[in-house]
Amino acid sequence: MNTLNIEGWCKTSTDTHSSPMGFIQFHVSEADHLRLEQAEAELKTAETPELMVAADMSTLNLETPQECGPLADCQYRVYLSSTDHRGQFHLVGHRASDGSLVYTNAVMVDQLG
């Protein structure tokens, strides 16, 4: 299992800019890692620019900054880098308190291995 500690961002509405909110820590299980690799492979032959992969909340062990609080949902957004076409992902969710979009900086899928 991979433990990641990545800078998190919050966007409170569609007309505002994202604001940094500290680091988000989470685990990517082997099963989620395989799903991320499958999504990367699918994107290389698909017409779609991104895929959403459900995060296994039972193994995610999510820790958010105190100002964020719990998230109502979590998914991985997987896409290909525009420069080298390698798969990248970031964790995306919505803050339980107000539904604001919360996400992390991106990580390369192949860095998990």
N, C-alpha and C positions, 0 to 999 in steps of 0.2 A: 504494500500500500504506500502511496506517495502522499506526504503531508506538504501542503503548500501554504505559504504565508504571503499574500499578494495584496497590493494596495487596492482599496475599494473606493467606489464612486457612487454618488447618489444624484439622481435627477428627479426633482419633485414634480415637474410638469413638463409638457412638451415645449413650452416656450422659454424654458430656463436652461442655463448651461449646467453641466454636471459639476458637482463639488466633491473634492476629496474628503474622505471620512475616516482615514486610518486603514489599518490592515485587517483583512479577512483571512482566517485560517480554516482550511478544510482538507479532508482526505479524499483522494481519488482511489477507489477500490480497483482491484484488478479487473473486475467485470466492467466497471465504468470505463477504465482505460481501453479495454477491448472495443467497447461501443464507440469511443472517440476515434480509435483507429479505423473502424469500419465506416464511420461517417466521413473521415478524411478520404478514404479510398473511393467512396461513393461520389463525393464532390468532384473528384478528378475526372469523372465521366458524365456527370449530371449537368443539367442546364441551370440548376439553382445555385445561387451564390453562397448559401449557408444552410445549415441544418441545426435543428434544436434536438438535443439528446437529454432525456430525463435523467436527473441525478438521483442516485439511490440514497434517499434521506436516512435510511437505517445505518449506513456506513459513512456518511458524509462528515459527521462530527464537526459541524459548522460552528465557528466562533466568530461573531461579528463585533465591531466596536460598540461600546456602551451606548453611544448616541444613536446607533442604528437599531439595536434590539433585534428580535427574531424576524426571520423572513417567512412569508406565507407560502412560498414555492421556490424551487431551485431547478434550473436547467443549465446545461452547457450549450453555449452557442459555438458551433464549429464552422470555420470558414478557411479558405486558402489564402495564404499571403499573396499579395499582388506581385511581389518581386520574384520569389522563388517557388511559389505554388506549394509550399509546405503547409500542413494543417496546423491551425492555431485554434485555441478555444479560450473562452472565459466563462466564469460562473455568472449567471444572471438570475435575479429573483425580484420579488417585490416585498417591501417592508410591510410587516403585518399591521403596524400602527396606522399607516395612511396610504398604503398602496404605491408609494414612490418606487421608481426603478432603482435597483441596486445592482452593481456589477463590478467585476474585478478587471485588472489589467490582463492582457492576453498572455498565454503560455503556449509554446510549441508542443504539439501532441507528442512528437518523438523525444521530448525531454523527460517524459514520464518513465521511460523504460529503464 
